[in-house]
């Protein structure tokens, strides 16, 4: 080489992950602080999928309303505790 430093190409704003990986940025990895959230969402999605495959009408409006009615006391407690903390 001639000893002249050439600037590295900077990623374009809004570039997609494959474009950044092609530029040498590597694959995008999950930040460890989001691992519990990712695990929770994954388990919820898996349970919803299993429930919809196993039981007819699992995603019906009536089932959703029953869940809200059965757990309404938790909403009341959560709102009350929020006011206590504030």
MMTF fields as JSON, N, C-alpha, C and O atoms, coordinates in Angstrom:
{
  "mmtfVersion": "1.0.0",
  "mmtfProducer": "UNKNOWN",
  "numBonds": 343,
  "numAtoms": 344,
  "numGroups": 86,
  "numChains": 1,
  "numModels": 1,
  "chainsPerModel": [1],
  "groupsPerChain": [86],
  "chainIdList": ["A"],
  "bondAtomList": [4, 2, 8, 6, 12, 10, 16, 14, 20, 18, 24, 22, 28, 26, 32, 30, 36, 34, 40, 38, 44, 42, 48, 46, 52, 50, 56, 54, 60, 58, 64, 62, 68, 66, 72, 70, 76, 74, 80, 78, 84, 82, 88, 86, 92, 90, 96, 94, 100, 98, 104, 102, 108, 106, 112, 110, 116, 114, 120, 118, 124, 122, 128, 126, 132, 130, 136, 134, 140, 138, 144, 142, 148, 146, 152, 150, 156, 154, 160, 158, 164, 162, 168, 166, 172, 170, 176, 174, 180, 178, 184, 182, 188, 186, 192, 190, 196, 194, 200, 198, 204, 202, 208, 206, 212, 210, 216, 214, 220, 218, 224, 222, 228, 226, 232, 230, 236, 234, 240, 238, 244, 242, 248, 246, 252, 250, 256, 254, 260, 258, 264, 262, 268, 266, 272, 270, 276, 274, 280, 278, 284, 282, 288, 286, 292, 290, 296, 294, 300, 298, 304, 302, 308, 306, 312, 310, 316, 314, 320, 318, 324, 322, 328, 326, 332, 330, 336, 334, 340, 338],
  "bondOrderList": [1, 1, 1, 1, 1, 1, 1, 1, 1, 1, 1, 1, 1, 1, 1, 1, 1, 1, 1, 1, 1, 1, 1, 1, 1, 1, 1, 1, 1, 1, 1, 1, 1, 1, 1, 1, 1, 1, 1, 1, 1, 1, 1, 1, 1, 1, 1, 1, 1, 1, 1, 1, 1, 1, 1, 1, 1, 1, 1, 1, 1, 1, 1, 1, 1, 1, 1, 1, 1, 1, 1, 1, 1, 1, 1, 1, 1, 1, 1, 1, 1, 1, 1, 1, 1],
  "groupList": [{"groupName": "UNK", "atomNameList": ["N", "CA", "C", "O"], "elementList": ["N", "C", "C", "O"], "formalChargeList": [0, 0, 0, 0], "bondAtomList": [1, 0, 2, 1, 3, 2], "bondOrderList": [1, 1, 2], "singleLetterCode": "X", "chemCompType": "L-PEPTIDE LINKING"}],
  "groupTypeList": [0, 0, 0, 0, 0, 0, 0, 0, 0, 0, 0, 0, 0, 0, 0, 0, 0, 0, 0, 0, 0, 0, 0, 0, 0, 0, 0, 0, 0, 0, 0, 0, 0, 0, 0, 0, 0, 0, 0, 0, 0, 0, 0, 0, 0, 0, 0, 0, 0, 0, 0, 0, 0, 0, 0, 0, 0, 0, 0, 0, 0, 0, 0, 0, 0, 0, 0, 0, 0, 0, 0, 0, 0, 0, 0, 0, 0, 0, 0, 0, 0, 0, 0, 0, 0, 0],
  "groupIdList": [1, 2, 3, 4, 5, 6, 7, 8, 9, 10, 11, 12, 13, 14, 15, 16, 17, 18, 19, 20, 21, 22, 23, 24, 25, 26, 27, 28, 29, 30, 31, 32, 33, 34, 35, 36, 37, 38, 39, 40, 41, 42, 43, 44, 45, 46, 47, 48, 49, 50, 51, 52, 53, 54, 55, 56, 57, 58, 59, 60, 61, 62, 63, 64, 65, 66, 67, 68, 69, 70, 71, 72, 73, 74, 75, 76, 77, 78, 79, 80, 81, 82, 83, 84, 85, 86],
  "secStructList": [7, 7, 1, 7, 7, 7, 7, 7, 7, 7, 7, 7, 6, 6, 7, 7, 2, 2, 2, 2, 2, 2, 6, 6, 7, 7, 7, 7, 7, 7, 7, 4, 4, 4, 2, 2, 2, 2, 2, 2, 2, 2, 2, 2, 2, 2, 2, 2, 2, 2, 2, 2, 2, 2, 1, 6, 6, 6, 6, 1, 2, 2, 2, 2, 2, 2, 2, 2, 2, 2, 6, 2, 2, 2, 2, 2, 2, 2, 2, 2, 2, 2, 2, 2, 2, 7],
  "xCoordList": [0.837, 0.0, 0.879, 2.072, 0.266, 1.029, 1.093, 1.745, 0.436, 0.491, -0.571, -0.613, -1.427, -2.495, -3.712, -4.186, -4.203, -5.362, -6.629, -6.86, -7.431, -8.708, -9.815, -9.783, -10.778, -11.855, -12.73, -12.977, -13.188, -14.105, -15.484, -15.877, -16.194, -17.552, -18.447, -18.471, -19.17, -20.095, -21.444, -21.843, -22.161, -23.474, -24.441, -24.408, -25.281, -26.279, -27.401, -27.806, -27.898, -28.993, -30.195, -30.599, -30.756, -31.903, -31.534, -32.408, -30.249, -29.837, -30.369, -30.469, -30.7, -31.246, -30.132, -28.958, -30.504, -29.518, -28.679, -27.467, -29.26, -28.397, -27.406, -26.283, -27.822, -26.895, -25.749, -24.599, -26.056, -24.997, -24.1, -22.888, -24.684, -23.878, -22.956, -21.828, -23.427, -22.593, -21.44, -20.386, -21.622, -20.561, -19.562, -18.62, -19.75, -18.81, -19.283, -18.523, -20.521, -21.052, -21.433, -21.607, -21.563, -21.941, -23.437, -24.167, -23.885, -25.31, -25.751, -24.979, -26.981, -27.523, -27.854, -28.51, -27.413, -27.631, -28.598, -28.728, -29.271, -30.228, -29.477, -28.598, -29.833, -29.217, -29.635, -30.824, -28.698, -29.046, -30.09, -30.795, -30.202, -31.194, -32.625, -33.573, -32.789, -34.116, -34.432, -35.491, -33.551, -33.763, -35.012, -35.777, -35.258, -36.495, -37.759, -38.738, -37.741, -38.897, -39.101, -40.228, -38.014, -38.113, -38.62, -39.42, -38.162, -38.62, -40.102, -40.84, -40.546, -41.954, -42.853, -43.878, -42.47, -43.271, -43.3, -44.342, -42.167, -42.101, -42.991, -43.713, -42.941, -43.786, -45.271, -46.095, -45.609, -47.003, -47.499, -48.604, -46.676, -47.057, -47.193, -48.109, -46.288, -46.351, -47.607, -48.262, -47.946, -49.152, -50.415, -51.371, -50.435, -51.592, -51.747, -52.864, -50.642, -50.695, -51.182, -52.025, -50.656, -51.073, -52.555, -53.276, -53.002, -54.412, -55.329, -56.406, -54.911, -55.756, -55.806, -56.814, -54.733, -54.733, -55.525, -56.155, -55.493, -56.111, -57.608, -58.38, -58.02, -59.404, -60.057, -59.493, -61.239, -62.004, -62.516, -62.931, -62.488, -62.999, -62.098, -62.557, -60.821, -59.906, -59.751, -59.621, -59.763, -59.593, -60.928, -60.975, -61.998, -63.303, -63.404, -62.667, -64.328, -64.528, -65.007, -64.655, -65.808, -66.341, -65.23, -65.264, -64.249, -63.125, -62.332, -61.925, -62.116, -61.386, -62.139, -61.533, -63.444, -64.24, -64.24, -64.182, -64.304, -64.248, -62.923, -62.896, -61.829, -60.527, -60.507, -59.979, -61.088, -61.133, -62.001, -61.631, -63.151, -64.06, -63.448, -63.522, -62.848, -62.273, -61.085, -60.788, -60.403, -59.208, -59.401, -58.421, -60.641, -60.912, -60.403, -59.973, -60.449, -59.978, -58.485, -58.03, -57.72, -56.289, -56.065, -55.133, -56.922, -56.825, -57.129, -56.448, -58.137, -58.494, -57.348, -56.999, -56.762, -55.635, -54.442, -53.779, -54.156, -53.013, -53.189, -52.242, -54.392, -54.645, -54.542, -53.963, -55.091, -54.997, -53.563, -53.18, -52.767, -51.359, -50.578, -49.648, -50.956, -50.295, -50.53, -49.601, -51.758, -52.038, -51.338, -50.926, -51.199, -50.493, -49.024, -48.444, -48.425, -47.001, -46.758, -45.753, -47.678, -47.496, -47.69, -47.58],
  "yCoordList": [-1.18, 0.0, 1.24, 1.183, 2.339, 3.574, 4.345, 5.387, 3.86, 4.53, 5.597, 6.267, 5.771, 6.759, 6.082, 5.06, 6.661, 6.094, 6.483, 7.657, 5.501, 5.781, 5.612, 4.667, 6.498, 6.384, 5.17, 4.819, 4.544, 3.411, 3.926, 5.027, 3.133, 3.511, 3.492, 2.519, 4.566, 4.632, 4.096, 4.276, 3.427, 2.905, 4.039, 5.09, 3.811, 4.792, 4.77, 3.704, 5.941, 6.007, 5.255, 5.456, 4.399, 3.613, 2.341, 1.665, 2.002, 0.775, -0.432, -0.425, -1.447, -2.652, -3.493, -3.284, -4.451, -5.312, -6.096, -6.187, -6.683, -7.384, -6.452, -6.853, -5.191, -4.25, -3.93, -3.829, -3.77, -3.509, -4.72, -4.576, -5.924, -7.136, -7.284, -7.755, -6.884, -6.975, -5.985, -6.221, -4.891, -3.9, -4.279, -3.53, -5.414, -5.842, -5.531, -5.697, -5.082, -4.752, -5.969, -5.872, -7.098, -8.317, -8.41, -7.45, -9.56, -9.771, -9.03, -8.86, -8.603, -7.883, -8.886, -9.894, -8.628, -9.541, -8.914, -7.693, -9.789, -9.341, -8.828, -9.504, -7.637, -7.055, -7.883, -8.16, -8.283, -9.13, -8.518, -9.252, -7.203, -6.607, -6.839, -6.698, -7.195, -7.481, -8.974, -9.364, -9.811, -11.254, -11.668, -12.493, -11.139, -11.518, -11.119, -11.866, -9.962, -9.53, -10.443, -10.834, -10.783, -11.673, -13.051, -13.655, -13.549, -14.859, -14.81, -15.745, -13.74, -13.604, -13.539, -14.219, -12.724, -12.599, -13.921, -14.313, -14.606, -15.894, -16.936, -17.668, -17.007, -17.964, -17.637, -18.538, -16.357, -15.954, -16.339, -16.861, -16.08, -16.434, -17.947, -18.422, -18.703, -20.168, -20.698, -21.603, -20.138, -20.592, -20.207, -20.982, -19.024, -18.617, -19.519, -19.894, -19.867, -20.766, -22.151, -22.744, -22.658, -23.972, -23.97, -24.923, -22.919, -22.819, -22.739, -23.336, -22.0, -21.887, -23.191, -23.487, -23.976, -25.267, -26.319, -27.192, -26.234, -27.278, -27.042, -27.999, -25.784, -25.473, -24.611, -23.605, -25.01, -24.21, -22.95, -23.001, -21.84, -20.596, -19.954, -19.134, -20.316, -19.78, -18.269, -17.568, -17.761, -16.328, -15.608, -14.55, -16.171, -15.522, -14.334, -14.234, -13.453, -12.264, -12.646, -11.99, -13.703, -14.109, -14.56, -14.248, -15.286, -15.729, -14.516, -14.454, -13.556, -12.341, -11.56, -11.087, -11.425, -10.716, -11.451, -10.82, -12.775, -13.544, -13.331, -13.234, -13.258, -12.99, -11.619, -11.465, -10.618, -9.276, -9.246, -8.634, -9.904, -9.906, -10.662, -10.21, -11.806, -12.625, -11.955, -12.24, -11.067, -10.437, -8.948, -8.224, -8.485, -7.068, -6.615, -5.472, -7.5, -7.109, -6.781, -5.94, -7.434, -7.12, -5.714, -5.024, -5.292, -3.93, -2.923, -1.905, -3.198, -2.296, -2.207, -1.113, -3.34, -3.352, -2.609, -1.853, -2.81, -2.151, -0.637, 0.102, -0.174, 1.272, 1.825, 2.893, 1.119, 1.569, 1.643, 2.612, 0.634, 0.642, 1.747, 2.312, 2.057, 3.154, 4.467, 5.26, 4.714, 5.944, 5.964, 7.028, 4.821, 4.759, 5.104, 5.848, 4.564, 4.81, 6.267, 6.848, 6.868, 8.269, 9.164, 10.384],
  "zCoordList": [0.0, 0.0, 0.0, 0.296, -0.334, -0.45, 0.857, 0.922, 1.892, 3.179, 3.344, 4.376, 2.354, 2.447, 3.06, 2.565, 4.131, 4.815, 4.073, 3.784, 3.774, 3.126, 4.156, 4.945, 4.162, 5.15, 4.859, 3.705, 5.931, 5.781, 5.409, 5.795, 4.67, 4.283, 5.512, 6.266, 5.7, 6.818, 6.38, 5.229, 7.308, 6.933, 6.638, 7.278, 5.677, 5.292, 6.323, 6.786, 6.677, 7.646, 7.101, 5.955, 7.918, 7.503, 6.77, 6.227, 6.744, 6.062, 6.82, 8.047, 6.076, 6.698, 7.28, 6.974, 8.126, 8.782, 7.782, 7.978, 6.695, 5.736, 5.057, 4.75, 4.816, 4.196, 5.151, 4.726, 6.446, 7.419, 7.58, 7.738, 7.541, 7.667, 6.469, 6.61, 5.286, 4.093, 4.164, 3.573, 4.871, 5.006, 6.089, 6.345, 6.72, 7.747, 9.149, 10.104, 9.298, 10.612, 11.425, 12.639, 10.787, 11.494, 11.674, 11.426, 12.104, 12.329, 13.585, 14.528, 13.578, 14.729, 15.822, 15.557, 17.038, 18.158, 19.147, 19.242, 19.877, 20.89, 22.11, 22.644, 22.537, 23.726, 24.945, 25.107, 25.802, 26.958, 27.89, 28.582, 27.922, 28.826, 28.332, 29.104, 27.049, 26.506, 26.49, 25.998, 27.009, 27.003, 27.797, 27.298, 29.005, 29.712, 28.945, 28.933, 28.314, 27.526, 26.327, 26.025, 25.645, 24.484, 24.894, 24.18, 26.034, 26.512, 26.869, 26.559, 27.512, 27.89, 26.662, 26.599, 25.69, 24.469, 23.707, 23.182, 23.646, 22.949, 23.625, 22.948, 24.947, 25.666, 25.516, 25.365, 25.558, 25.375, 23.984, 23.835, 22.966, 21.595, 21.439, 20.766, 22.055, 21.967, 22.655, 22.138, 23.82, 24.527, 23.76, 23.725, 23.145, 22.35, 21.131, 20.775, 20.495, 19.342, 19.754, 19.081, 20.849, 21.338, 21.724, 21.427, 22.374, 22.751, 21.547, 21.546, 20.513, 19.324, 18.544, 17.902, 18.589, 17.9, 18.675, 18.078, 19.978, 20.812, 21.055, 21.114, 21.197, 21.555, 20.481, 20.051, 20.059, 19.098, 19.791, 20.949, 19.097, 19.652, 20.688, 21.484, 20.691, 21.708, 21.571, 22.575, 20.341, 20.118, 19.92, 19.292, 20.445, 20.304, 21.263, 22.244, 20.947, 21.783, 23.179, 24.158, 23.273, 24.575, 25.514, 26.704, 24.997, 25.83, 26.309, 27.469, 25.415, 25.788, 26.865, 27.826, 26.71, 27.717, 29.052, 30.108, 29.013, 30.259, 30.985, 32.212, 30.235, 30.862, 31.53, 32.631, 30.851, 31.437, 32.69, 33.692, 32.633, 33.784, 34.961, 36.104, 34.676, 35.751, 36.428, 37.589, 35.71, 36.268, 36.544, 36.715, 36.591, 36.821, 38.186, 38.336, 39.18, 40.511, 40.491, 41.267, 39.616, 39.514, 38.97, 39.384, 38.043, 37.511, 38.614, 38.73, 39.415, 40.519, 41.52, 41.963, 41.878, 42.821, 42.233, 42.944, 40.952, 40.324, 40.304, 40.574, 39.986, 39.978, 41.39, 41.591, 42.37, 43.761, 44.245, 44.901, 43.933, 44.351, 43.654, 44.228, 42.413, 41.704, 42.428, 42.579, 42.88, 43.611, 44.963, 45.424, 45.6, 46.881, 46.683, 47.473, 45.631, 45.37, 45.008, 45.417, 44.239, 43.841, 45.036, 44.917]
}
